[in-house]
Amino acid sequence: MLYGKIVLVNLKHNFAVHFIIAVITAFLTPAVFSINSLDSRASAQPLEMLLPFIGVIMLTPVFLPEQNENIRDVIRSKKTDYLTVCMIRVIYSVITVMLITAVFVLVMKYCGSDITWRHFIGSFASSFFMGALGFAFAGLSGNASAGYMSAVVYYSMNIGLKDKLGIFYLFSMYSGGDFSDKYKLIGLSVIIISAVFIILRKLFKD
């Protein structure tokens, strides 16, 4: 019951704006990249080059409501553990990224593009990893702007360095790289998010 109330309150006050921006980003993707009658490789372009920003939009602001240190101290004094609340935000944000990605993939399928489950996994992996980076920098710095900037820098590195980034390369589906790297990105995203919570837990105890 308590966690249900936490979810409802956060969905009402902290979720709606970011969700709307993420949906708008998905809807704007066809204005930049064609999604009609694409072959398998071409279908990866919009899914890897623009849609991953929904991960940044949804995960980077997890700590934003308590960015003010005074507010954060008040929240931490409450009975409900602050980091537990943040974990709940991460969970519903990741689910949202998955749902938006899935809907977009289905739309591309409906538009005649050669889409498979790999396109969904690959796009989600890129979104999740970019979001995890934004989440990490925002959480550890106490500043959401640092999270957004880190994601933009990382995205720029992918454009400039391309596959020199190895498993960290976001556009591996479009470039014909090793698809198994996508699974590694998902695993790394989980590790990054878990590490941030462990570090913050230690800092808050101190």
Secondary structure, 3 states (H helix, E strand, C coil): CHHHHHHHHHHHHHHHHHHHHHHHHHHHHHHHCCCCCCCHHHHHHHHHHCCCHHHHHHHHHHHHHHCCHHHHHHHHCCCCCHHHHHHHHHHHHHHHHHHHHHHHHHHHHHCCCCCCHHHHHHHHHHHHHHHHHHHHHHHHHCCHHHHHHHHHHHHHHHHHHHHHHHHHCCCHHHHCCCCHHHHHHHHHHHHHHHHHHHHHHHHHHC
